[in-house]
Amino acid sequence: MTPEDFTPIRSFLFTPANHPRRVEKVFEVGADAVILDLEDAVAISEKPAARQCVVDAFTARPNSSTRHYVRVNSIDTPYCADDIKATVGPWLDGVVLPKVESRACLNQLENLLAAAETAQGMAVGSLDLMPIIETAAGVEGARKIATADSRIKRMAFGGGDYTLDLNYEWNADESVLGYARAKLSHAARLGNLEPPIDTVVLQIKDDERFLQSARHGKQFGFGGKLCIHPAQIPLTHRVFTPSAEEIAHARAVVAAFEAAEAEGSASIQLDGYFIDYPIVYKSQRILALADTLLS
């Protein structure tokens, strides 16, 4: 798979599965994907009933342009297997698995998913599986996770649990996240996966902090953001959608290089910048992404 073959999903918006008012609104804010949450946002006593809420919400919107995901509880809890059995069906696009640290986690979940898909009359492998990497062990195991023989298309990064695990101070400059972001982007490339999805930002009323975080993720090759509030969706799309200026520059680069190449040259200068094949390929990638997102 090449970057041009990716299916860009810029925004994944979490909402608790057992909050009817929030669930109703989450489909109206323009997120690329909705994640109904059965994990951190749902109290233990509410988890069984919340599973049916997932099915009800997604089956009520069979033609939604927003992708449908459920975040189940981690594989080492007594809830995960029942989460899968109760929520998997043709109304889903994928499952989000938190706190993934090894291939063994993926293998266990793959088996549960395959059994549930079969029970629903679905082809095995129909559903996406997106692991969240959010511990030191997960970050160090990211390469093995990304290169495993599995159905995963992309990984996500959970900064909250990651910084808790390491007792890091998570400040606005996010310097403590740099190592993990680099590990995940390298792992995703080695596994021929789509770009990873960046961490949430907990400060839901601080737009500048969110934009700064999203730009950091983009610099590390991430393709989108996990979101926890509707107001974060347009901010995410602003960062992860090529701007008019980026598109115009990319078009100029490609046009100038094609003209130079026709005359036998493979390196030129444009507006003071040196242009060769890697720069042209990056410009072509920007234009392909813009065509997909803006057409």
C-alpha angles and dihedrals in degrees: 000000000000125000088256089063095056123116102225116223108177103175133038111183119201123209130166109262093220098056105089096190093051092044091053093052098042091075093054102060101073101252115162089224136015121212114199104205127224095165128061097000095055124072116233092247090054099047099093094051092043091063091066089047088061092053093045094049096049098040088054089061106046094153099043116139088213114091117243121229134164124205108217126195118273119281093250094061127088089240104061100080093049090045089058096044093049101043108033115104143112089289090072131080096187153339126243115212117198129213097018111177106162148014088262089067090054093046092053093048092044089056092049092047094048091052092048093047090051091049089053094048092250126138112260108256095029094124128068118237116208116187119204113220107208111145137065089252091051093050092049090047095046095105093054090045093050095046096045119118095256144120096256116128099182142001129226131215123226110201097180098061091035094058090042091052092053097034089238124163106240105210130172093264089060092207089147090063096056097090094049093046091051092048092051095047091049091047092049091052093047090050092047089238129149116267112289123254116245129236129275122259113227097202097086095179097047105087095173092054090049093050091048091051092048091050090051089053092048090051088057092052099261116153103209148344141261107235133198101184132046091235089066094063099077089043090054093048091049091058101037098043116078110254124231088255093051091049093048092049092047091051091049091050093050094045094048093047094048089052091049093045090053087059093050101263125123099183129052142156123245122184090339095312126115111236126198136147099294091053091047092050090051090050091050089051091053091051092048091051091048091050090052097046101036104035 
